[in-house]
Amino acid sequence: MNNTTGRILIAGTASGCGKTSVVCALLRAFQKRGLSLAACKCGPDYIDPLFHERILGIPSENLDLFFHTPKVQRRLFQKHGEGKDLVVAEGVMGYYDGLRCSDPEGSTSEIAAALNLPVVLVLPCRGMGHSVLPLLKGYLDYERTRQVRAVVFNGMTGRTYGQLAPEAEAWLAKEGYDVRLAGYFPILPKAALPGRHLGLLLPGEVESLEKKLDLLADQAEQTLDLDLLYRIAKEGTDAGDREDLLMETGKSAGTVRPPVRIAAAKDEAFCFYYKDNLELLRELGCEILYFSPIHDMALPDGTEGILLSGGYPELYAEELAKNKGIRQDIFKSLAAGMSCRVRRVSLSERGAGSRGRKLLPYDWISGGERLPDREPGKIRLCDVGSKIGSCVSETRGDDPGT
């Protein structure tokens, strides 16, 4: 990424305030204008990036200062945006919400400051008028690095915006805020993105998603100042050094090692991956082979290790239980000593065939049969995942049920 690449971060006041809808609207609208785009998501989120990927056709990037130092995160961000006209990042939860309630560490605001990203703040305004201004004042006054450059009034009618906008712009100028109004976004029932307990439905589950995305983009063209947002994005500059991201791959000069073939589950049930994790495995000499625990009867040929990501396997417990071929193949591979990393999730008793309890991935794979005892210190089946919000722990191969 160089200084000709625009970059902008869409933040909000809370989860559910409309960030993802606004980001999807911007991505599709700028895409229709012919721009080359990349997208990012702050924090440990797997679902929203799938919407970004659905629109752009390329994986989205996670920005996470819990896992990365600011220097490494800057390098990864630069790499992700290389050759693009614009990178659109989406915040997580409220702008100042992070690891703890006591401070904003790990929050969207911290990421914006570390990467020097101009921020557009999405304010949910349904049922509000002039009260929007003191709400906005609180967010602007609390910020130390002055990353917020524009605001979008979400859930506001055109009539209310027409009455409020002149007053709001005059007030922002009088108070000395270098913040512009970027327009408003009305409530669009036909473009609503439905959700469930962990967030939005997955893109493949949303009925008429392409039509919804087009409606969002059309609305953005009508009521958001896209030209202003693009100018603000172009004002963003790289923070810190611009060194290439160098990683130790373990390869010595003159040595060519055959790639390690890793089978990664990817389908309706298993779909939560960090793009950087998979890229790092590739740089370390792994070949990623995707397979479907629902649809495929066996692991890919030559598999030497298995990744079972997070996702919604509990919604597909019946389909997973019926696919005995893949279950038996995975179990035999584990029994023979193959390593498997799995994020712990529960499978409902309905599909997995148990009575009165929920099954862990081990139970789904083994059908209740235990793996042979292993010598201490060798981890074969273990849980991995974000330390933020995932609440996972390690499970050893010799203690699969804990």
TORBA-198273 format. One record per residue (C-alpha): residue in three letters; residue number from 0; x, y, z. Coordinates in nm, 2 decimals. Example, Ala and Ser with C-alpha at 12.3 -4.5 7.8 and 13.67 -1.06 7.14 Angstrom:
// TORBA-198273
  res    n       X       Y       Z
  ALA    0    1.23   -0.45    0.78
  SER    1    1.37   -0.11    0.71
END
This chain:
// TORBA-198273
  res    n       X       Y       Z
  MET    0    0.00    0.00    0.00
  ASN    1    0.12    0.35   -0.08
  ASN    2   -0.01    0.70    0.00
  THR    3   -0.22    0.69   -0.31
  THR    4   -0.44    0.43   -0.15
  GLY    5   -0.74    0.57    0.03
  ARG    6   -0.82    0.43    0.37
  ILE    7   -1.12    0.49    0.59
  LEU    8   -1.28    0.32    0.90
  ILE    9   -1.65    0.31    0.96
  ALA   10   -1.71    0.30    1.34
  GLY   11   -2.02    0.32    1.55
  THR   12   -2.17    0.38    1.90
  ALA   13   -2.26    0.01    1.97
  SER   14   -2.32   -0.33    1.82
  GLY   15   -2.63   -0.31    1.60
  CYS   16   -2.60    0.06    1.52
  GLY   17   -2.58   -0.01    1.14
  LYS   18   -2.20   -0.03    1.08
  THR   19   -2.22   -0.34    0.86
  SER   20   -2.51   -0.21    0.65
  VAL   21   -2.32    0.12    0.59
  VAL   22   -2.00   -0.06    0.51
  CYS   23   -2.18   -0.29    0.26
  ALA   24   -2.35    0.01    0.11
  LEU   25   -2.01    0.18    0.06
  LEU   26   -1.84   -0.12   -0.08
  ARG   27   -2.10   -0.19   -0.33
  ALA   28   -2.15    0.18   -0.42
  PHE   29   -1.77    0.24   -0.47
  GLN   30   -1.75   -0.09   -0.66
  LYS   31   -2.01    0.03   -0.90
  ARG   32   -1.81    0.34   -0.95
  GLY   33   -1.52    0.12   -1.07
  LEU   34   -1.28    0.15   -0.78
  SER   35   -1.05   -0.13   -0.68
  LEU   36   -1.13   -0.21   -0.31
  ALA   37   -1.02   -0.41   -0.01
  ALA   38   -1.20   -0.44    0.32
  CYS   39   -1.11   -0.50    0.69
  LYS   40   -1.29   -0.57    1.01
  CYS   41   -1.17   -0.47    1.36
  GLY   42   -1.14   -0.73    1.63
  PRO   43   -1.22   -1.11    1.64
  ASP   44   -1.51   -1.12    1.41
  TYR   45   -1.56   -1.38    1.14
  ILE   46   -1.91   -1.31    1.01
  ASP   47   -1.90   -0.95    0.89
  PRO   48   -1.58   -1.02    0.69
  LEU   49   -1.78   -1.28    0.50
  PHE   50   -2.01   -1.00    0.38
  HIS   51   -1.71   -0.80    0.27
  GLU   52   -1.58   -1.10    0.08
  ARG   53   -1.92   -1.17   -0.08
  ILE   54   -1.92   -0.82   -0.23
  LEU   55   -1.56   -0.79   -0.33
  GLY   56   -1.48   -1.15   -0.41
  ILE   57   -1.16   -1.14   -0.20
  PRO   58   -1.10   -1.22    0.17
  SER   59   -1.14   -0.94    0.42
  GLU   60   -0.86   -0.87    0.67
  ASN   61   -0.90   -0.87    1.05
  LEU   62   -0.74   -0.58    1.24
  ASP   63   -0.66   -0.69    1.59
  LEU   64   -0.41   -0.53    1.84
  PHE   65   -0.47   -0.81    2.09
  PHE   66   -0.29   -1.06    1.86
  HIS   67   -0.06   -0.82    1.67
  THR   68    0.17   -0.54    1.78
  PRO   69    0.09   -0.21    1.62
  LYS   70    0.40   -0.24    1.40
  VAL   71    0.30   -0.59    1.27
  GLN   72   -0.06   -0.48    1.23
  ARG   73    0.05   -0.17    1.02
  ARG   74    0.26   -0.40    0.79
  LEU   75   -0.03   -0.64    0.74
  PHE   76   -0.27   -0.36    0.67
  GLN   77   -0.03   -0.21    0.41
  LYS   78    0.01   -0.55    0.25
  HIS   79   -0.37   -0.61    0.24
  GLY   80   -0.43   -0.28    0.06
  GLU   81   -0.15   -0.30   -0.19
  GLY   82   -0.26   -0.18   -0.53
  LYS   83   -0.61   -0.08   -0.42
  ASP   84   -0.78    0.25   -0.47
  LEU   85   -0.95    0.23   -0.13
  VAL   86   -0.95    0.02    0.18
  VAL   87   -1.28    0.03    0.39
  ALA   88   -1.25   -0.09    0.75
  GLU   89   -1.54   -0.17    0.97
  GLY   90   -1.52   -0.12    1.35
  VAL   91   -1.63   -0.36    1.62
  MET   92   -1.90   -0.29    1.89
  GLY   93   -1.89    0.07    2.01
  TYR   94   -1.60    0.30    1.91
  TYR   95   -1.43    0.28    2.26
  ASP   96   -1.53   -0.08    2.35
  GLY   97   -1.23   -0.31    2.39
  LEU   98   -1.09   -0.57    2.62
  ARG   99   -1.24   -0.43    2.94
  CYS  100   -1.50   -0.18    3.05
  SER  101   -1.24    0.02    3.23
  ASP  102   -1.04    0.15    2.93
  PRO  103   -1.05    0.14    2.55
  GLU  104   -0.75   -0.09    2.50
  GLY  105   -0.81   -0.32    2.19
  SER  106   -1.10   -0.10    2.07
  THR  107   -1.18    0.04    1.73
  SER  108   -1.05    0.38    1.85
  GLU  109   -0.71    0.23    1.94
  ILE  110   -0.68    0.06    1.60
  ALA  111   -0.78    0.38    1.42
  ALA  112   -0.50    0.57    1.61
  ALA  113   -0.24    0.29    1.55
  LEU  114   -0.31    0.28    1.17
  ASN  115   -0.39    0.66    1.14
  LEU  116   -0.72    0.58    0.98
  PRO  117   -0.98    0.86    0.92
  VAL  118   -1.30    0.76    1.10
  VAL  119   -1.66    0.80    1.00
  LEU  120   -1.88    0.76    1.30
  VAL  121   -2.22    0.60    1.25
  LEU  122   -2.48    0.74    1.49
  PRO  123   -2.81    0.56    1.54
  CYS  124   -3.07    0.84    1.53
  ARG  125   -3.41    0.67    1.51
  GLY  126   -3.65    0.87    1.73
  MET  127   -3.40    1.15    1.78
  GLY  128   -3.36    1.50    1.65
  HIS  129   -3.15    1.77    1.82
  SER  130   -3.05    1.52    2.08
  VAL  131   -2.80    1.38    1.82
  LEU  132   -2.57    1.67    1.88
  PRO  133   -2.49    1.62    2.25
  LEU  134   -2.45    1.25    2.18
  LEU  135   -2.20    1.33    1.91
  LYS  136   -2.02    1.58    2.13
  GLY  137   -1.96    1.32    2.39
  TYR  138   -1.79    1.09    2.14
  LEU  139   -1.58    1.36    1.99
  ASP  140   -1.47    1.51    2.32
  TYR  141   -1.37    1.17    2.46
  GLU  142   -1.13    1.10    2.17
  ARG  143   -0.76    1.20    2.22
  THR  144   -0.62    1.14    1.87
  ARG  145   -0.89    1.32    1.67
  GLN  146   -0.94    1.04    1.42
  VAL  147   -1.32    1.10    1.36
  ARG  148   -1.35    1.31    1.05
  ALA  149   -1.71    1.26    0.95
  VAL  150   -2.04    1.14    1.08
  VAL  151   -2.34    0.95    0.93
  PHE  152   -2.68    0.98    1.09
  ASN  153   -2.83    0.63    1.06
  GLY  154   -3.20    0.56    1.09
  MET  155   -3.29    0.92    1.02
  THR  156   -3.55    1.05    0.77
  GLY  157   -3.47    1.29    0.50
  ARG  158   -3.70    1.55    0.65
  THR  159   -3.53    1.54    0.99
  TYR  160   -3.19    1.55    0.83
  GLY  161   -3.28    1.85    0.62
  GLN  162   -3.38    2.04    0.93
  LEU  163   -3.09    1.93    1.14
  ALA  164   -2.80    1.94    0.90
  PRO  165   -2.75    2.32    0.88
  GLU  166   -2.77    2.35    1.26
  ALA  167   -2.53    2.05    1.31
  GLU  168   -2.27    2.19    1.06
  ALA  169   -2.28    2.53    1.22
  TRP  170   -2.24    2.38    1.56
  LEU  171   -1.95    2.16    1.46
  ALA  172   -1.77    2.47    1.31
  LYS  173   -1.84    2.68    1.62
  GLU  174   -1.71    2.42    1.85
  GLY  175   -1.39    2.38    1.64
  TYR  176   -1.44    2.02    1.54
  ASP  177   -1.28    1.92    1.21
  VAL  178   -1.57    1.69    1.14
  ARG  179   -1.81    1.69    0.84
  LEU  180   -2.16    1.56    0.79
  ALA  181   -2.14    1.28    0.54
  GLY  182   -2.52    1.24    0.51
  TYR  183   -2.79    1.01    0.65
  PHE  184   -2.92    0.66    0.60
  PRO  185   -3.29    0.60    0.64
  ILE  186   -3.44    0.27    0.77
  LEU  187   -3.47    0.03    0.47
  PRO  188   -3.68   -0.27    0.57
  LYS  189   -3.63   -0.44    0.23
  ALA  190   -3.25   -0.42    0.28
  ALA  191   -3.23   -0.54    0.64
  LEU  192   -2.97   -0.79    0.72
  PRO  193   -3.12   -1.05    0.97
  GLY  194   -2.92   -1.18    1.26
  ARG  195   -2.91   -1.43    1.54
  HIS  196   -2.73   -1.48    1.87
  LEU  197   -2.37   -1.44    1.74
  GLY  198   -2.44   -1.17    1.50
  LEU  199   -2.57   -1.16    1.14
  LEU  200   -2.68   -1.46    0.95
  LEU  201   -2.41   -1.59    0.71
  PRO  202   -2.43   -1.43    0.36
  GLY  203   -2.54   -1.76    0.21
  GLU  204   -2.84   -1.77    0.45
  VAL  205   -2.97   -1.42    0.37
  GLU  206   -3.25   -1.44    0.12
  SER  207   -3.21   -1.21   -0.18
  LEU  208   -2.88   -1.08   -0.05
  GLU  209   -2.76   -0.94   -0.38
  LYS  210   -3.08   -0.74   -0.42
  LYS  211   -3.04   -0.61   -0.06
  LEU  212   -2.68   -0.50   -0.13
  ASP  213   -2.79   -0.32   -0.44
  LEU  214   -3.06   -0.14   -0.25
  LEU  215   -2.80   -0.03    0.01
  ALA  216   -2.57    0.09   -0.26
  ASP  217   -2.84    0.29   -0.43
  GLN  218   -2.94    0.45   -0.10
  ALA  219   -2.57    0.54   -0.04
  GLU  220   -2.56    0.72   -0.38
  GLN  221   -2.87    0.92   -0.29
  THR  222   -2.81    1.02    0.07
  LEU  223   -2.44    0.98    0.16
  ASP  224   -2.17    1.22    0.03
  LEU  225   -1.95    0.95   -0.13
  ASP  226   -1.73    1.21   -0.29
  LEU  227   -1.66    1.36    0.06
  LEU  228   -1.59    1.02    0.20
  TYR  229   -1.35    0.94   -0.07
  ARG  230   -1.16    1.27   -0.03
  ILE  231   -1.13    1.20    0.35
  ALA  232   -1.01    0.85    0.27
  LYS  233   -0.74    0.99    0.05
  GLU  234   -0.62    1.21    0.33
  GLY  235   -0.52    0.90    0.53
  THR  236   -0.15    0.83    0.54
  ASP  237    0.06    0.53    0.66
  ALA  238    0.15    0.53    1.02
  GLY  239    0.50    0.44    1.11
  ASP  240    0.76    0.26    0.89
  ARG  241    0.68    0.10    0.56
  GLU  242    0.91   -0.20    0.59
  ASP  243    0.80   -0.52    0.42
  LEU  244    0.65   -0.78    0.65
  LEU  245    0.92   -1.04    0.69
  MET  246    0.84   -1.37    0.85
  GLU  247    1.08   -1.65    0.94
  THR  248    0.97   -1.95    0.73
  GLY  249    1.22   -2.20    0.85
  LYS  250    1.36   -2.24    0.50
  SER  251    1.73   -2.24    0.46
  ALA  252    1.91   -2.14    0.14
  GLY  253    1.93   -2.42   -0.11
  THR  254    1.67   -2.63    0.07
  VAL  255    1.34   -2.71   -0.09
  ARG  256    1.09   -2.88    0.14
  PRO  257    0.77   -3.03    0.02
  PRO  258    0.46   -2.85    0.14
  VAL  259    0.28   -2.98    0.45
  ARG  260   -0.08   -3.05    0.33
  ILE  261   -0.33   -2.92    0.58
  ALA  262   -0.70   -3.00    0.53
  ALA  263   -0.92   -2.71    0.65
  ALA  264   -1.29   -2.76    0.69
  LYS  265   -1.48   -2.49    0.50
  ASP  266   -1.86   -2.51    0.43
  GLU  267   -2.19   -2.40    0.57
  ALA  268   -2.10   -2.54    0.92
  PHE  269   -1.73   -2.45    0.94
  CYS  270   -1.63   -2.11    0.81
  PHE  271   -1.47   -1.90    1.08
  TYR  272   -1.10   -1.83    0.98
  TYR  273   -0.86   -1.55    1.02
  LYS  274   -0.71   -1.48    0.68
  ASP  275   -0.37   -1.40    0.83
  ASN  276   -0.35   -1.74    1.00
  LEU  277   -0.40   -1.92    0.67
  GLU  278   -0.16   -1.69    0.49
  LEU  279    0.10   -1.75    0.76
  LEU  280    0.06   -2.12    0.72
  ARG  281    0.12   -2.09    0.35
  GLU  282    0.43   -1.87    0.41
  LEU  283    0.56   -2.14    0.65
  GLY  284    0.53   -2.40    0.37
  CYS  285    0.18   -2.54    0.41
  GLU  286   -0.06   -2.62    0.14
  ILE  287   -0.42   -2.55    0.24
  LEU  288   -0.67   -2.80    0.11
  TYR  289   -1.03   -2.71    0.18
  PHE  290   -1.29   -2.98    0.24
  SER  291   -1.65   -3.00    0.35
  PRO  292   -1.74   -3.21    0.66
  ILE  293   -2.10   -3.20    0.53
  HIS  294   -2.06   -3.28    0.16
  ASP  295   -1.72   -3.47    0.12
  MET  296   -1.69   -3.84    0.21
  ALA  297   -1.32   -3.83    0.28
  LEU  298   -1.03   -3.60    0.36
  PRO  299   -0.83   -3.46    0.06
  ASP  300   -0.55   -3.69   -0.07
  GLY  301   -0.22   -3.65    0.11
  THR  302   -0.37   -3.47    0.42
  GLU  303   -0.10   -3.44    0.70
  GLY  304   -0.30   -3.22    0.94
  ILE  305   -0.66   -3.11    1.00
  LEU  306   -0.82   -2.77    1.09
  LEU  307   -1.18   -2.76    1.21
  SER  308   -1.26   -2.40    1.24
  GLY  309   -1.55   -2.23    1.43
  GLY  310   -1.88   -2.17    1.27
  TYR  311   -2.23   -2.30    1.31
  PRO  312   -2.20   -2.68    1.32
  GLU  313   -2.48   -2.70    1.57
  LEU  314   -2.72   -2.58    1.30
  TYR  315   -2.60   -2.86    1.07
  ALA  316   -2.57   -3.14    1.33
  GLU  317   -2.81   -3.37    1.15
  GLU  318   -2.62   -3.34    0.82
  LEU  319   -2.28   -3.38    1.00
  ALA  320   -2.40   -3.69    1.18
  LYS  321   -2.52   -3.85    0.85
  ASN  322   -2.18   -3.81    0.68
  LYS  323   -2.02   -4.12    0.84
  GLY  324   -1.76   -4.14    0.57
  ILE  325   -1.58   -3.82    0.67
  ARG  326   -1.62   -3.89    1.04
  GLN  327   -1.46   -4.23    1.00
  ASP  328   -1.18   -4.09    0.79
  ILE  329   -1.10   -3.81    1.04
  PHE  330   -1.11   -4.05    1.33
  LYS  331   -0.88   -4.30    1.16
  SER  332   -0.64   -4.02    1.08
  LEU  333   -0.64   -3.90    1.44
  ALA  334   -0.60   -4.26    1.57
  ALA  335   -0.29   -4.30    1.35
  GLY  336   -0.13   -3.99    1.50
  MET  337   -0.24   -3.70    1.27
  SER  338   -0.26   -3.36    1.44
  CYS  339   -0.60   -3.18    1.44
  ARG  340   -0.68   -2.84    1.57
  VAL  341   -1.04   -2.77    1.64
  ARG  342   -1.24   -2.49    1.79
  ARG  343   -1.48   -2.62    2.05
  VAL  344   -1.84   -2.60    1.97
  SER  345   -2.15   -2.80    2.08
  LEU  346   -2.34   -3.02    1.85
  SER  347   -2.71   -3.07    1.93
  GLU  348   -2.83   -3.41    2.06
  ARG  349   -3.09   -3.41    1.78
  GLY  350   -2.84   -3.47    1.50
  ALA  351   -2.55   -3.64    1.67
  GLY  352   -2.75   -3.92    1.82
  SER  353   -2.68   -3.88    2.19
  ARG  354   -2.95   -3.87    2.46
  GLY  355   -2.98   -3.58    2.69
  ARG  356   -2.65   -3.40    2.62
  LYS  357   -2.47   -3.19    2.37
  LEU  358   -2.17   -3.33    2.18
  LEU  359   -1.83   -3.18    2.14
  PRO  360   -1.65   -3.21    1.81
  TYR  361   -1.46   -3.51    1.94
  ASP  362   -1.78   -3.69    2.00
  TRP  363   -1.90   -3.61    1.65
  ILE  364   -1.58   -3.74    1.49
  SER  365   -1.55   -4.05    1.71
  GLY  366   -1.91   -4.15    1.76
  GLY  367   -1.82   -4.20    2.13
  GLU  368   -1.51   -4.42    2.07
  ARG  369   -1.19   -4.30    2.24
  LEU  370   -0.86   -4.25    2.07
  PRO  371   -0.57   -4.47    2.18
  ASP  372   -0.38   -4.34    2.48
  ARG  373   -0.09   -4.12    2.38
  GLU  374    0.24   -4.04    2.55
  PRO  375    0.23   -3.73    2.77
  GLY  376    0.30   -3.40    2.60
  LYS  377    0.16   -3.48    2.26
  ILE  378   -0.14   -3.27    2.18
  ARG  379   -0.36   -3.41    1.91
  LEU  380   -0.70   -3.26    1.95
  CYS  381   -0.72   -2.92    2.10
  ASP  382   -0.93   -2.60    2.11
  VAL  383   -0.80   -2.28    1.96
  GLY  384   -0.97   -1.95    1.90
  SER  385   -0.98   -1.59    2.00
  LYS  386   -0.91   -1.52    2.37
  ILE  387   -1.16   -1.24    2.34
  GLY  388   -1.52   -1.35    2.37
  SER  389   -1.46   -1.71    2.27
  CYS  390   -1.40   -1.86    2.61
  VAL  391   -1.21   -2.17    2.48
  SER  392   -0.96   -2.39    2.66
  GLU  393   -0.72   -2.66    2.55
  THR  394   -0.82   -3.02    2.53
  ARG  395   -0.56   -3.29    2.50
  GLY  396   -0.59   -3.60    2.29
  ASP  397   -0.59   -3.82    2.60
  ASP  398   -0.87   -3.62    2.76
  PRO  399   -1.11   -3.54    2.48
  GLY  400   -1.43   -3.49    2.67
  THR  401   -1.33   -3.19    2.90
END
